């Protein structure tokens, strides 16, 4: 049944591409422009630096420093703070990639990594403050509140998920070796090469889902378009209370394009995405509720 549905979807998509080649081409160009103008400049340097710091042993130094707040809030070790901070500062899909990298290095248990995926992969401040706030909602103040709502919804989602799943797995990762820090030249070359490969995957999904969103019927509601591709959905919103609440929900959910970007890092590491899907759904609901509550302050 699933195979038949997948085949029908692919055939339908192929037919749409044949029937609307100009719309598909325009959307693909928009996706490439988005990658060149926004995605690569904002994500590539950040991901390369984070990857380099991980290989130089940053995770070990965070263990004691972050434990005082990671323990009470999430009942997790201090090292688990890095994917959360990376996601909140760098944006999609930096948090998911960092969690997967830490798991590969043996510094996270499988259960820690999969649980983190439910709330560590988030929208970055540049998009929320600049594009969504000042650009779409027409107010830098709205962008600041949007980012605060996003951070709050991520933290609250983590607190909920971490109390649903209390078991974090074997504390010392029995049977898995912990990667040792490497030299600076090795960390630099490996980080740049690895991040370049990740950027190719991310940009491929951005272009693909931009095309899919471009093939949607005229007049598709922004919320529906945003479920598929977040940027397209947010771009269709209008200033005001409804637009603010919708933007909060869409950026917390991320869109299927963002999910696929995260999955491209999660699945090769051998991790499942069950908490990822659950967390993004919970976070979207919490973000909408928080946004509705603070919308009177705009």
C-alpha positions in Angstrom: 0.0 0.0 0.0 2.7 2.5 1.0 4.7 1.6 -2.1 1.7 2.2 -4.3 1.0 5.6 -2.7 4.6 6.6 -3.1 4.5 5.6 -6.8 1.3 7.6 -7.3 2.8 10.7 -5.6 5.9 10.5 -7.8 3.8 10.1 -11.0 1.6 13.0 -10.0 4.6 15.2 -9.3 6.1 14.3 -12.7 2.9 15.1 -14.4 2.7 18.5 -12.7 6.3 19.3 -13.8 5.3 18.4 -17.4 2.2 20.5 -17.2 3.7 23.6 -15.5 7.4 23.7 -16.6 7.6 27.5 -16.3 6.3 27.6 -12.8 8.7 24.8 -11.8 11.7 26.5 -13.4 10.9 29.9 -11.7 10.5 28.1 -8.3 13.8 26.3 -8.8 15.6 29.6 -9.6 14.0 31.1 -6.5 15.3 28.2 -4.5 18.8 28.5 -5.9 18.7 32.3 -5.2 17.6 31.6 -1.6 20.5 29.2 -1.2 23.1 31.6 -2.6 21.8 34.7 -0.9 20.7 33.3 2.5 21.2 29.7 3.3 24.9 29.2 2.4 26.1 32.6 3.8 24.3 32.1 7.1 24.7 28.3 7.6 28.0 27.2 6.1 30.5 29.3 8.2 28.5 28.5 11.4 28.3 24.8 10.7 32.0 24.6 9.8 33.0 26.4 13.0 30.8 24.2 15.2 32.1 21.1 13.5 35.7 22.2 14.1 35.1 23.0 17.8 33.5 19.6 18.2 36.6 17.9 16.8 38.8 20.0 19.0 37.0 18.8 22.2 34.4 21.6 22.9 31.8 19.0 24.0 34.0 17.9 26.9 34.4 21.4 28.3 30.6 22.0 28.1 29.9 19.0 30.4 30.5 20.8 33.7 29.7 24.3 32.5 26.1 23.5 31.3 25.2 20.7 33.8 23.7 23.2 36.4 20.8 24.2 34.0 20.6 21.1 31.7 20.0 18.9 34.7 17.1 20.7 36.4 15.4 21.8 33.1 15.8 18.6 31.0 17.3 16.0 33.3 20.2 15.7 30.8 23.9 16.0 31.0 25.7 19.2 30.3 27.1 18.0 26.9 23.5 17.9 25.6 23.4 21.7 25.7 25.5 22.0 22.5 22.9 20.8 20.0 20.3 23.0 21.7 22.5 26.1 21.6 23.6 25.4 18.1 20.0 25.1 16.9 18.8 28.3 18.6 21.8 30.3 17.3 22.5 28.8 13.9 19.0 27.7 12.7 17.8 24.7 10.8 19.3 22.1 10.6 22.4 22.9 12.6 20.9 21.5 15.9 20.1 18.1 14.3 23.5 17.8 12.7 25.3 18.6 16.0 23.2 16.0 17.8 24.1 13.4 15.2 27.8 14.4 15.2 27.9 14.0 19.0 26.3 10.6 18.8 28.8 9.5 16.2 31.6 10.7 18.4 30.3 8.6 21.3 29.5 11.6 23.5 25.7 11.0 23.5 23.7 7.9 24.1 21.2 6.9 21.4 18.3 7.9 23.6 19.9 11.3 24.5 20.5 12.1 20.8 17.0 11.0 19.7 15.3 12.9 22.5 17.3 16.1 21.8 16.1 15.9 18.2 12.6 16.7 19.5 13.6 20.2 20.6 17.2 21.1 19.5 16.5 21.8 15.8 15.2 25.3 15.6 14.9 28.4 13.5 17.7 30.9 13.7 17.5 34.5 14.9 18.5 36.0 11.5 15.4 34.5 9.8 13.0 35.4 12.7 14.3 38.9 13.3 15.0 39.9 9.7 12.9 38.1 7.2 9.8 37.2 9.3 9.8 40.1 11.7 11.0 43.2 9.9 10.3 41.9 6.4 7.0 40.2 6.6 5.3 41.3 9.8 6.7 44.9 9.2 8.1 45.3 12.7 11.5 44.7 14.3 9.6 44.5 17.6 7.5 41.7 16.2 10.7 39.9 15.2 12.2 40.1 18.7 9.0 38.7 20.2 8.8 36.0 17.6 12.3 34.9 18.5 11.5 34.9 22.2 8.4 32.9 21.6 10.5 30.4 19.5 13.1 30.0 22.2 10.4 29.6 24.9 8.5 27.0 22.9 11.7 25.0 22.3 12.6 25.0 26.0 9.1 24.1 27.0 8.9 21.3 24.5 12.2 19.9 25.8 10.9 20.0 29.3 7.8 18.1 28.3 9.6 15.5 26.2 12.3 14.8 28.7 9.7 14.1 31.4 7.9 11.6 29.1 11.1 9.8 28.3 13.1 9.4 31.6 15.5 6.7 30.4 18.6 8.2 28.9 20.4 4.9 28.2 23.7 3.5 29.5 25.7 6.5 30.9 29.1 5.5 29.5 27.9 4.2 26.1 29.1 0.6 26.7 30.7 -0.8 23.6 31.3 2.5 21.9 34.5 4.4 21.9 34.6 8.2 22.5 36.5 10.1 19.7 39.6 11.9 20.9 40.3 15.5 19.9 42.3 16.0 16.7 44.9 18.5 15.6 43.8 22.0 14.4 44.8 21.4 10.7 42.9 18.1 10.7 39.9 19.6 12.4 39.8 22.6 10.0 40.0 20.5 6.8 37.6 17.9 8.0 35.1 20.5 9.2 35.1 22.5 5.9 34.8 19.4 3.7 32.1 17.9 5.9 30.1 21.1 6.1 30.3 21.6 2.3 28.8 18.1 1.8 26.0 19.0 4.3 25.3 22.2 2.5 24.8 20.4 -0.8 22.1 18.2 0.8 20.5 21.2 2.4 20.4 23.2 -0.8 19.0 20.3 -2.7 16.0 20.0 -0.4 15.5 23.8 -0.4 15.2 23.8 -4.2 13.1 20.6 -4.4 10.5 21.8 -1.8 10.5 25.3 -3.3 9.5 23.7 -6.6 6.8 21.7 -4.8 5.5 24.8 -3.1 5.5 26.7 -6.4 3.3 24.0 -8.0 0.6 24.4 -5.3 -2.7 25.9 -6.7 -3.1 29.7 -6.7 -4.6 30.9 -3.4 -3.3 28.1 -1.2 -3.5 29.4 2.4 0.0 30.3 3.8 -0.4 27.9 6.7 -0.9 25.0 4.3 2.0 26.1 2.1 4.2 26.5 5.2 3.5 22.9 6.3 5.4 21.9 3.1 7.9 24.8 2.8 8.3 27.2 5.7 9.8 30.2 3.9 7.0 30.1 1.3 4.3 30.0 4.0 5.8 32.8 6.1 6.2 35.0 3.0 2.5 34.7 2.4 1.5 36.0 5.8 0.1 39.5 6.5 1.1 41.9 9.4 -1.1 41.7 12.5 -2.1 39.3 15.2 -3.1 36.4 12.9 0.1 36.7 10.9 2.2 36.8 14.1 0.6 33.7 15.5 0.8 31.8 12.2 4.5 32.8 11.8 5.2 31.4 15.3 3.5 28.1 14.5 5.2 27.7 11.1 8.7 28.5 12.2 8.3 26.1 15.2 7.1 23.4 12.9 9.7 24.0 10.3 8.1 22.5 7.2 8.8 19.2 5.4 11.7 20.8 3.7 13.4 21.5 7.0 12.5 18.0 8.3 14.2 16.4 5.3 17.3 18.5 5.8 17.5 17.3 9.4 16.8 13.7 8.4 19.7 13.8 6.0 22.0 14.1 9.1 19.9 11.9 11.5 19.4 8.8 9.4 23.0 8.2 8.3 24.0 8.3 11.9 21.6 5.4 12.7 19.2 7.5 14.7 15.4 7.4 14.4 13.2 10.5 14.1 10.3 9.5 16.3 11.0 12.2 18.9 11.8 14.7 16.2 8.4 14.5 14.6 6.6 14.5 18.0 8.6 17.4 19.2 8.1 19.7 16.2 4.3 19.1 16.4 4.3 19.9 20.2 6.5 22.9 19.7 4.2 24.3 16.9 1.2 24.1 19.3 3.1 25.7 22.2 4.5 28.5 20.0 1.1 29.3 18.7 -0.3 29.5 22.2 2.6 31.7 23.4 2.3 34.0 20.4 -1.4 34.4 21.0 -0.7 35.4 24.6 2.0 38.0 23.8 0.4 39.4 20.6 -1.2 42.2 22.6 2.2 43.5 23.4 3.2 44.2 19.8 
